[in-house]
């Protein structure tokens, strides 16, 4: 699995003019299931993200996790993270097929909830407008 994490003070997803997911302080997680990814990898990714110390403590150091700050996660499917950039036009053949990608996306969301993280979501496969206020800015790439 691949993910891009953005620490946010606010983030939302809109589809066809309606907000489908919105959070305050927390993480915007752009997530992509790759061919061959498993439930175990999705669970491991969720556990890693929930414990990643990327939020500021009282001294201004990145020492606190999403759990520690009682933050939320806005989880958005992003198959373009699988882009193969060997040519001028990206290819996405390494992304999981749509049905498996949806299943792993939903599994990952449940795994984040199992980690005690409140979640909101975009709509898998939809044309989404994602708005965010990146806090820091802090943006981190994670791959398992």
N, C-alpha and C positions, 0 to 999 in steps of 0.2 A: 504494500500500500504506500501511497505517496500522499503527503499533506503539506499544505502551507498554512501556518498559524499566524494570525495577526492579532496582537493584543489590542483590544478596543475599549473605548469608553462607551460606545454605542454602535450597533450594527443592525441592519435589517435587510430582508429580501422581499421584493415585490414581484408578483407575477400577474400580468394582465390588469394592472392598476390596483391590485389588492395586496396588502402586506400579508405574507404567509409565515414569516418568522421574524422575531425581533428580540434583541437582548440589550441590556445595559453593559456594565463592566464585565469583561470576560474575554473570550477568544472567538474570533471568526475562524472556522476551520474549513478550508477548501480541501476536499478529500477525493482521491481517485483510487479505485480498485483496479489493480493490474491483473493481466492474465495469470492464473495460477495462484492468486492470493487465497488465503484460507480464513476461516472463522478465527483460528488461533492468532493469526497475524492481526486481524481487526481488533481482537480483544487486547493483544499486546500493545497495539498502537493507542488504544483508548487509555490503557493503564499508564503508558508513558506520558501521554499528553496531560492527563489529570494530575500527575506528580511533577511535571516539568516546572522548575523554579524560575519563572520568567516575569514574576510580578514583584514590584518594589516593596521592601520592608520599611520600617520607620526611619532607617538610615539612608534610604534611597537606593539600596543594593537589590539586585534581582535575586531574592532568596525565598520567595513565596510561590506556592503553586496555585493553580486554579481552585483547588479544594480549599487551600488556606485562606484565600480571599473571598471565598463563597461566591465565585463568579459563575457565569453561565457560558454555554457554548452554542453558537449559531453554526450549524453544520450544513454545508452546501456541497452538493456533488459537483465535481469539476474534472470531467474526463480529459480535458485539454492538458492536464498535468502529465499525461502519458505521451505528450508530443515527441515525435522523433524529428529532430531538426537537421538531418543530414543534407537535405536539399533546401530549396526556397519555400516550399509548401510543406507545412508539418503533416506528418502522418500519425495516426492514432491507433495503429493495429496492435500495440502492446497493452491497450486498455482492456479490461475485462469486457466480455460481451454484455450488452445492455441488461439482460435478465439477471445475470450473475452480479453485475455492477450494482444494480438496484438492491439485490438481496444483501450484498456486503455493506452497502451504504446504510441500509436499515439496521443490519446487525451491529455496525459500528455505533450508530446512534444509541441503540439499546445498551451496548457495552459502556458508553459514556454515562448513561443514566445509572447503570450498575455501579459505576465508580462514584456515584453521589453527585454528579454534575447535572444541573437543570439544563435542558436542551431546547432549542428551537431549530426549525429546518426550512430549507428551501423545498422545491418540488423537483424530484429526480427527473431529468430529461427536459425540463421546461426552459424556456427562454426567460432568464431571471435578471432583474436589476438589483445589484447588491450595493448597498450604501454602508459606509463605515467611517468612524473617526478612529484612526490608528493612534494608539496611545504610545508615545515614545519618540519616533515610531519603532515598534518591535515587530519584525517579520522573520519567521523561522521556517526553514524547509526540513521536513522529517520524512525519511524513507525506511521501511522495514522490508 
